[in-house]
Amino acid sequence: MDEVRVCLAGATGQIGRRLVPAILEAADLKLVSAVARRAAGSDLGLVLGGASLGITLQADVAGALAHTPADVLIDYTHPTAVRAHVRAALAGGVAVVVGTSGLKADDFPEIAAQATAAGVGVATGNFSLTAALLQHLAKIAARHVPEWEIVEYNKAAKPDVPSGTAGELAEMLGAVRRPQPAVADTHPIGPHDEARGADVAGTRVHSVRLSGFASACEVIFGMPGERLSLRQDCAESAEPFVFGTLFAARRVVIQPGLHRGLDSLLFGPVET
Ligand SMILES: NC(=O)c1ccc[n+]([C@@H]2O[C@H](COP(=O)([O-])OP(=O)(O)OC[C@H]3O[C@@H](n4cnc5c(N)ncnc54)[C@H](OP(=O)(O)O)[C@@H]3O)[C@@H](O)[C@H]2O)c1
């Protein structure tokens, strides 16, 4: 494939508007269509405050893909819309990079089956390089250290809990092995057991939502007399997600099936 044709959903959003120039600058990618509801019908370049790009924003993903053939959908929209977008793309044999958070563990078997049937790839997860490193290194640590918990910190307005990054990390670690539960969890005493955090695939996950935070995810591994903390911090910027998103777009068009986590595309599986 000489040039990968990209449909970008959420092109006027915080992440999407940063991806537009990155896609335009990439010699092997071609931005063929873009989706956002409020500016639908307008020229994407003019909406973003630049010169006309000759790409008219479409109101919905299915319509955009039906109107203009694409090889890959990059989706940075909203948790309430992402499932329908993935389904629409796969129904048309279009690969997907799912940047949008909000997919649940139950969604993945269906997505994996659809992607395999369509012969295209779907990549999900946090697309920052350092988040991918956090996942990769945490999977290695989980092979050796028996106890861990995750704490994620995000801005007060972030609606999905736990964050996609933390939830996915818990599930990835759960696939390595179940963490050893804290002895105190067998007989908790106190009026608020929920203070121990949510149980995600066996891992306790604690979500902090406070003004002053952008985004951070920390996994703390413990064993008698020693502790290891792996933490990724991200500023409120689209920059960290550009490289990983475009890397995944290039890979999903040639690697069919579901790829959960940029780390699996970058570093391959961790031996368990
Ligand atoms: N995976 C990662 O590494 C990563 C990194 C950063 C962010 N995210 C996630 O990516 C998503 C987008 O983040 P953001 O900060 O860019 O959000 P944002 O600034 O609110 O932008 C959302 C974009 O999607 C469009 N949109 C929203 N709902 C839509 C729908 N139903 N159909 C079509 N377009 C729709 C919006 O335009 P209209 O409202 O006009 O339609 C806008 O262009 C969030 O879920 C966020 O958590 C993931």
The ligand as a MOL file (V3000), in Angstrom:
LIG
                    3D

  0  0  0     0  0            999 V3000
M  V30 BEGIN CTAB
M  V30 COUNTS 48 52 0 0 0
M  V30 BEGIN ATOM
M  V30 1 N -5.9730 6.7030 23.6220 0
M  V30 2 C -5.2720 7.7590 23.9530 0
M  V30 3 O -4.0260 7.7120 24.0150 0
M  V30 4 C -5.9920 9.0410 24.2610 0
M  V30 5 C -5.2950 10.2260 24.4290 0
M  V30 6 C -6.0050 11.3980 24.6370 0
M  V30 7 C -7.3980 11.3620 24.6570 0
M  V30 8 N -8.0420 10.1820 24.5170 0 CHG=1
M  V30 9 C -9.5060 10.0930 24.4630 0
M  V30 10 O -9.8910 10.5610 23.1710 0
M  V30 11 C -11.2120 11.0870 23.2340 0
M  V30 12 C -11.2240 12.4790 22.6110 0
M  V30 13 O -10.4510 13.3480 23.4200 0
M  V30 14 P -10.3480 14.9250 23.0910 0
M  V30 15 O -9.6770 15.5050 24.2730 0
M  V30 16 O -9.7950 15.1490 21.7420 0 CHG=-1
M  V30 17 O -11.9100 15.3100 23.1160 0
M  V30 18 P -12.5880 16.6430 22.5680 0
M  V30 19 O -11.6440 17.7730 22.5810 0
M  V30 20 O -13.8910 16.7630 23.3130 0
M  V30 21 O -12.9040 16.3190 21.0290 0
M  V30 22 C -13.8910 15.3820 20.6310 0
M  V30 23 C -14.0530 15.4740 19.1300 0
M  V30 24 O -14.9600 14.4650 18.7140 0
M  V30 25 C -16.1130 15.0650 18.0900 0
M  V30 26 N -17.2680 14.2450 18.5240 0
M  V30 27 C -17.7380 14.0650 19.7790 0
M  V30 28 N -18.7870 13.2320 19.7660 0
M  V30 29 C -18.9500 12.8420 18.4710 0
M  V30 30 C -19.8640 11.9810 17.8200 0
M  V30 31 N -20.8420 11.3520 18.4950 0
M  V30 32 N -19.7480 11.7960 16.4940 0
M  V30 33 C -18.7840 12.4360 15.7920 0
M  V30 34 N -17.8800 13.2840 16.3570 0
M  V30 35 C -17.9710 13.4790 17.6840 0
M  V30 36 C -16.1360 16.4940 18.6110 0
M  V30 37 O -16.8100 17.4000 17.7430 0
M  V30 38 P -18.4100 17.6020 17.8670 0
M  V30 39 O -18.7480 17.6500 19.3280 0
M  V30 40 O -18.6460 18.8720 17.1270 0
M  V30 41 O -19.0100 16.4210 17.1950 0
M  V30 42 C -14.6370 16.7890 18.6250 0
M  V30 43 O -14.1860 17.0250 17.3170 0
M  V30 44 C -11.6090 11.0140 24.7190 0
M  V30 45 O -12.3480 9.8430 24.9340 0
M  V30 46 C -10.2750 10.9450 25.4320 0
M  V30 47 O -10.3660 10.3240 26.7050 0
M  V30 48 C -7.3620 9.0180 24.3300 0
M  V30 END ATOM
M  V30 BEGIN BOND
M  V30 1 1 1 2
M  V30 2 2 2 3
M  V30 3 1 2 4
M  V30 4 1 4 5
M  V30 5 2 4 48
M  V30 6 2 5 6
M  V30 7 1 6 7
M  V30 8 2 7 8
M  V30 9 1 8 9
M  V30 10 1 8 48
M  V30 11 1 9 10
M  V30 12 1 9 46
M  V30 13 1 10 11
M  V30 14 1 11 12
M  V30 15 1 11 44
M  V30 16 1 12 13
M  V30 17 1 13 14
M  V30 18 2 14 15
M  V30 19 1 14 16
M  V30 20 1 14 17
M  V30 21 1 17 18
M  V30 22 2 18 19
M  V30 23 1 18 20
M  V30 24 1 18 21
M  V30 25 1 21 22
M  V30 26 1 22 23
M  V30 27 1 23 24
M  V30 28 1 23 42
M  V30 29 1 24 25
M  V30 30 1 25 26
M  V30 31 1 25 36
M  V30 32 1 26 27
M  V30 33 1 26 35
M  V30 34 2 27 28
M  V30 35 1 28 29
M  V30 36 1 29 30
M  V30 37 2 29 35
M  V30 38 1 30 31
M  V30 39 2 30 32
M  V30 40 1 32 33
M  V30 41 2 33 34
M  V30 42 1 34 35
M  V30 43 1 36 37
M  V30 44 1 36 42
M  V30 45 1 37 38
M  V30 46 2 38 39
M  V30 47 1 38 40
M  V30 48 1 38 41
M  V30 49 1 42 43
M  V30 50 1 44 45
M  V30 51 1 44 46
M  V30 52 1 46 47
M  V30 END BOND
M  V30 END CTAB
M  END
